[in-house]
Amino acid sequence: MLTLVVVLVVIACIILAFIVLIQNSKGGGLASNFAASNQIMGVRKTTDFLEKATWGLAAFVMVLCFVCAFLVKNEYKANHPYEGPQTEQVDDSAAEE
């Protein structure tokens, strides 16, 4: 299960990086390429979609990171049970004599 979540995080991060690189900070990017032609999705709708996809993927990565941390904690507890402090038993009767 942990491996699946880690793979999903990596895939989501790669897609998020691709979407961020498509965008242009000055309002260009993918949306500026469609300005001359009349597409089904207009220029404004393209930028809205890219912005929503960026926020959605960022939230998805954040949630998956929390799930991954939870799974790692549970897996560590299953593999390393708490046994309590390791102390020696001292026989007090020998010390009194």
C-alpha positions in Angstrom: 0.0 0.0 0.0 2.8 2.4 0.9 4.5 1.7 -2.5 1.3 2.6 -4.3 1.0 5.9 -2.4 4.6 6.8 -3.1 4.2 6.0 -6.8 1.1 8.2 -6.9 2.9 11.1 -5.2 5.7 10.9 -7.7 3.3 10.8 -10.7 1.3 13.7 -9.3 4.5 15.7 -8.8 5.7 15.2 -12.3 2.3 16.2 -13.7 2.2 19.2 -11.4 5.7 20.3 -12.6 4.6 19.9 -16.2 1.4 22.0 -15.6 3.4 24.8 -13.8 6.0 24.9 -16.7 3.2 25.3 -19.2 1.9 28.4 -17.5 3.6 31.8 -18.0 3.8 34.1 -15.1 3.0 37.1 -17.3 -0.2 35.7 -18.6 1.2 33.9 -21.7 2.1 30.3 -21.7 -0.3 27.8 -23.3 -3.2 30.3 -23.3 -1.3 32.8 -25.5 -0.9 30.2 -28.2 -4.7 30.0 -28.7 -5.2 33.8 -28.8 -5.2 34.0 -32.6 -7.5 31.1 -33.3 -11.0 30.6 -32.1 -11.0 27.3 -30.1 -13.8 25.5 -28.2 -12.1 26.5 -25.0 -11.3 30.2 -25.0 -8.1 31.8 -23.7 -9.6 32.5 -20.4 -10.9 29.0 -19.9 -7.5 27.5 -20.7 -5.9 29.6 -17.9 -8.7 28.8 -15.5 -8.3 25.1 -16.2 -4.5 25.3 -15.7 -4.9 27.2 -12.5 -7.5 24.8 -11.1 -5.4 21.8 -12.2 -2.4 23.3 -10.3 -4.3 23.9 -7.1 -6.0 20.5 -7.4 -2.8 18.6 -7.9 -1.1 20.5 -5.1 -3.9 19.6 -2.7 -3.8 16.0 -4.0 0.0 15.8 -3.3 -0.5 17.2 0.2 -3.2 14.7 1.1 -1.1 11.8 -0.3 1.9 13.0 1.8 -0.2 12.9 4.9 -1.4 9.4 4.0 2.1 8.3 3.3 3.3 9.6 6.7 0.4 7.8 8.4 1.3 4.5 6.6 5.0 4.8 7.4 4.1 5.3 11.1 1.9 2.3 11.2 4.4 0.1 9.3 7.2 1.2 11.7 5.0 0.4 14.8 4.2 -3.0 13.3 7.8 -3.8 12.7 9.2 -2.4 16.0 6.9 -3.1 18.8 7.5 -1.3 22.1 9.0 -3.7 24.6 9.5 -1.2 27.5 12.8 -0.3 29.2 15.4 -3.0 29.5 16.5 -3.0 33.2 18.3 -5.6 35.3 16.7 -7.3 38.2 18.8 -6.8 41.4 18.4 -9.2 44.3 18.1 -7.0 47.4 18.4 -9.9 49.9 22.1 -10.4 49.0 22.9 -6.7 49.6 21.4 -6.8 53.2 23.6 -9.6 54.5 
